[in-house]
Amino acid sequence: MPAASTETARSVATMRRRLARQFSEAGLDTPDLDARVLVGHALALDHAALAAQADRRLSDREAAAVAALAQRRLGREPVARIVGAKEFWGLPLTLNAETLVPRPETETVVEAALAALGEDRGQALRIADLDTGSGALLLALLSELPAAQGVGTDISLSALGCARSNAAALGVENRASFVACDHGSALGGGFDLVVANPPYVASAAIAGLQPEVRNFDPRRALDGGPDGLLAYRAIAGDARRILARHGLLVLELGAGELEAVTALAAEAGLIPGPCRRDLGGLPRALAVKVST
């Protein structure tokens, strides 16, 4: 068989295949997708342009840029962190080191909130997103509730800056504000809907998480204390103060936490409602109310 030409050996398509093979051998879950995204990011090419330029030879600088990104991924840095962005609820969001990477299962919280609101979705609702991070939950809800106003909270000023930038990029900066505080501690009352994806991993369990999570997500956004329930206790205990009379609280749940969080909500005088399962079949979003 004749040797590949120099042009072909350094082509865009060859580089993609090489990276995909390396990622597969390293045991990464989505090697082909990761290779496509990283090569496209390094070369500033979208999916269509990657296909159109498949046979183009990479320059030395381009090849080095691709290789640098590949090394980061082989070090188990998530693709979303490498490219600095992640789509959530169909919305493009930028990220930084102080924000979690939004995950598909968190969209279950949005689904649960919208389902619980029912016919009230067209009202001028007041929404709070506790521990907002990149603003994913708040911005997804504002995209579905055009008459709503919302506020996101976080203890990280860097995370709040990221969320604020995402709100501006999506054109909802006039309907979203951001406050630095722990959960809802700096908020007044009267919120119709409060959502939260709080830290819910037990401290000792963090070491067993995937390297993409334990080594790159901010620990403060993961660590739920000795039993994983520290944030839930704080939020449930403060919920009656910040919620309106018939307000709704929707919480993302960690694996195996449904029973414990339901009990905490009931102890705080809240009325547990339905739990929505994620696409994997796990209980993921618990809705609770102040009163019926």
ZIRA-V611600 format. One line per field, one symbol per residue. phi: phi as a letter, one per 30 degrees, with the letter a starting at -180 (. if undefined). burial: + if it has 24 or more other ideal C-beta (glycine too) atoms within 12 Angstrom, else -. A space follows every 10 residues. Layout:
# ZIRA-V611600
phi = ???
burial = ???
This chain:
# ZIRA-V611600
phi = .ddddddddc deddddddde ddddddiddb dddedddddd ddchbdeddd ddcecdddde dddddddddd dddddidded dddiaadbhi cdbdbbdccd decedddddd eddddddhdd dddddccbcd hdidiedddd dddcbdcdbb bccadcdddd dddddddddc icddcbbbbd adhcdccdci ddbbbacddb ceeddddcde eecdcbdded dcdciecice dddddddcdd dcddecdbcb cdcddicedd ddddddddic cdcdcccddd idebbccbbd ad
burial = ---------+ ++++++-+++ -++----+-- +--+++++++ +++-+----+ ---+-+-+-- -++-++--++ -+++-+++++ +++++++++- ++++++++++ +++-++++++ ++++-++--- +---++++++ ++++++++++ +++++--+++ ++++++--++ +++++++--+ -+--++++++ +-++--+--- ++++++++++ ++--++---- -++--+++-+ ++++---+++ ++++++-+++ ++++--++++ +++++-++-+ ++-++--+-+ +++-++-+-- --++++++++ --
